[in-house]
Structure formats: structure tokens, C-alpha cells
């Protein structure tokens, strides 16, 4: 039963982790924490924008603007392309995305891995799209990712 579940996970992923690589050069560094297998989410402000906080990810030394991906039509899955999904990616915290649940998180991870894969040309071969979606680390200021309400610190 355990082996069968593992095979199902592999099919669901679409690829084995070992076979995935990214076209983002800095993500290939063996000492890099943020490879195609580890795409963290956060909230930040970009210097190129209007100071608005937005949902970001990172691969290698590159920051990925998820709102820009959604606005550009790159996130075409059923959850993230919906009004609720697009709203979550435009949000100034990760709360809305967290509220969408594990199916949305899986859709986002799978889509990001596909778009950032060395086998996928959608972003790799489109310099204008990359300029709208990718930022350098120095072009972003990270902020608190979640809005925590009704919190009391007892000490």
C-alpha cells in the first residue's frame, strides 16, 4: 500500500524531483537553498512598483512576482485563474492564499515548477515576460507574510 501511494504521488507530481531542473542559472548552484524543489512564498514590495505589497516566490537569486504571473495569464489552473485565486495572489498577505487550501497550494507549486523548468519555454524564451515577473534580490523588500489577528503573547 505504501509503494502504491508513492507511485501515485509521482504520477501526481508529473516528474520525479531528480529529473527537474530550472532555466534560472543561479538555481543550479549546489549550495543554493532555493532550487526548483524549494520555492518559498512570501510578501514583499518591489522597488520597480508603487510600493504595493504582493505575493512573491524565489528561485536561486531571482524573485518571482506571482501577481505579475497571474496578471500575465501564466497561472491557468482552475483555482488560481479564478477571481478568488487572482485576488489571493494580489493580496498584501498570504492569508487569502492559505485560506484557499491544499489544492490551491499544490496547483501553485506544480505550475511554478513547470514555468521555471528548463523544459518549459513560456518564460524561458520570453524576455519581456521575464522582465515583468522576475526581480533581483536587491529590488525587493520582504515584509511580514501573514496578518495575525487576535494574538496575545503570554509571558
N, C-alpha and C positions, 0 to 999 in steps of 0.2 A: 504494500500500500504506500509506503514511504517513497519508494523508487518511482511509482506511478505518479504521485503528487509532484515529485521533482521534474519528471518529464513534462507534465502539464505546465509547470512554471516556465520551463524552457520554451515550450511552444508559445505560451502567452507572451514571453519576452520577445519572441521573434528571432532572436540570435543568442548565442552564448556570449557571456561577458568577455571571454578571451578573444573573440573574433571582432569585437567592436573597437574602432579607433576613430579619432576625430581629425578633421582637416585643420583644426586650430593647433598651430605648431607648438605653442607652449604647453598644451595639454599632453604632449608626448613625452615630456621630461619625466623620467622615472622617479624623481624626487618631488614631483608636483602632487599636491593634495587634491586638486580639483580636475580630475580627468573626466572622461565621458561616463565613467561609472559612479562619480560622486558630483552631482550637480545640485549644490545647495540653493536654497531660496532665501531671499532677504528683502529688505525695504531700503531704498536709497534715493538720493537726489543726484541728478546728473548736472554737471556744470553747463552742459550744452543746452539744457532745457530751461524751464521757467521756475526752477526750484521746487517743482511738484514732486512729492514722494511717489514712488512707483515700485512695483514688484520686479525684482531682478534675480538673476542667477549668475553663476560664474563657471567658466571652464578655462583652465590654465590661468593665464594672466588677462583674460578677457571677461568683461562683464556683459551679460546678455539682458537687454531690456524686454521683459515679457509683454508689457503693454504694447510696445512697438511691434513685436511679433504678432500679437493678436490684431492690432490695427492694420497690419500689412496683409492679413489673411493667411498667415502661415500656420495658425492653430485651427485646424479644420475639424477636429474631433467633435462629437455631439455635445459634450459638456462645455468645453472651453470656447466653442464658437457660438454658444447660446448667449443671450443677453446677460444672464446671471454669471456665466463664465467670464465674459469680457469685462463685466463690472468688477469681478474679483481681481482680475489682473490689472485694472486701473486703480485699484484701491490704494490707500496710503498705509495699509497694514496687511498682514497675512490672515487676519481673522476671517474675511469672507472666503478666501481660498480654503482655509481649514474647515470652514462650515460645509463646503461642498462635498467633503468626504473622500474616502479612499479611491473610489472610481475616478474622480477628477484628478487626484494626485497621480494615479497610475497613468492616466491619459496624458497628463503634462510631462511626466518623466519620459514616457515612451516617445512622445512627439519631440521633445528636446533632444533626446538621444538620436532620433532619426535625422532631425535637421542639422545636428552638429557632426553627424557621421561622415567619415571620409568617402563613403559610398553614395551620399546624397548631394546632388548639385544645386538644390534650391537656393541655399545661402552661399555655399562654397563658390559657385560660379557667378554670383550676382553681387558685384562690388557695391553698387548703390544700396542694395538691401542691407548688406553688412554695415555700411556706414550709418544707417538709421537704427540698427539693432545692437551693434557692438560698441562698447566703450572701453577705454583703458582704465586701469585701476585708479589712476590719479584723477580721472574725470568724474569720479563718483564719491559721494559721502554717504556712508551707511548710517542708518537710523534704527531705532528700536523696531523690531519686526512685528510685534503683537501689541494690541491695545488690551491691557488687563484692567478689567473693571471689578469693583467690589473686592479689592485686595486689601488685606490688613496684615501687617508684619508684626507678629508677636515675638517679643524677645525678652 
